[in-house]
């Protein structure tokens, strides 16, 4: 059980209830992380806006963003984020086999060179952001524009933040219909 209580819709201010309703309409639940963050409405509201900007804008396909989110969450061993983002990644066309054996991406031939460069970035930044080499960055630039690299790094960074938040709180995966 999470170390901090999860607020239900009836326990939050009207402006937060609107965010709950939006999440429920999109997902069929209000994620437990959102319900915990609602203890600090200012943080919850800006987190929601940042989350939407990182995932839903730009030119990097959401499919690739979800793949690197899953890999980041695997490296960090975050069951909470893996529960929802593995489902989202499958819905975007990644196979069970690809996701279950994602750590083997360097040896697989069902990822493109560009996808492999993004996966390497996710692993490197998650393990030690200071170890991104000039050679790795040059290879990345061969596939992605500067703006796209910013998008990839924002998705990786955002989920490192979420992973650590959820792991520290021992957050449980959200069940369908929960939090509405």
Steps between C-alpha positions, in 0.01 A plus 500: 500500500620849423671679785281808443123495472332530162237771477169417336320747277267599785800605711653752259418859403282556191796592275670173597175310446509623140847344457370178654210499253735553207728217614203270557360574153837426337601195705196353670659577838684774685856373544607451859802725443264783403285435806806523727638810327163667553610560860690792342263643235757741357744215433226272370368759253841589360601133486189428295582781258863392467402135457262592217756725330774236512284215374257670265698767316799508268600274214629189678223242469320414823572136412874561539451711812305216663776253406768706671269560796463124541878450474568779750248345740655154452848630581362670812293192592177698539199266501257792525607668174559168324144387571341786308765586241552141385127488421521836322806385300320179396203707388736700279627188325797371700477123549501308826829343392664835424395645837571188708850476353567870459833473684621294203435783251866524384486141366152518350425573138141616556608848614629757254839665541318821602294314764819337631667841530201622706506187718872544563435861597229388745730246662803728513315800644315282752817333625736801483413807292862617519610197301328596173805507274568736211491197269160394632368852461634527144324175409179630656527818291510279190141397567342786691483878479602709799135552591436125482799431725348745748172306479673167561696638794188657650312168483795317654550766768130523582476128553816485707323755723174303501685170556682634802185664642299179461774266624560711813128497578459131414217599267269221396376470141163666442200277443238569231231740622706607803504860621199626308 
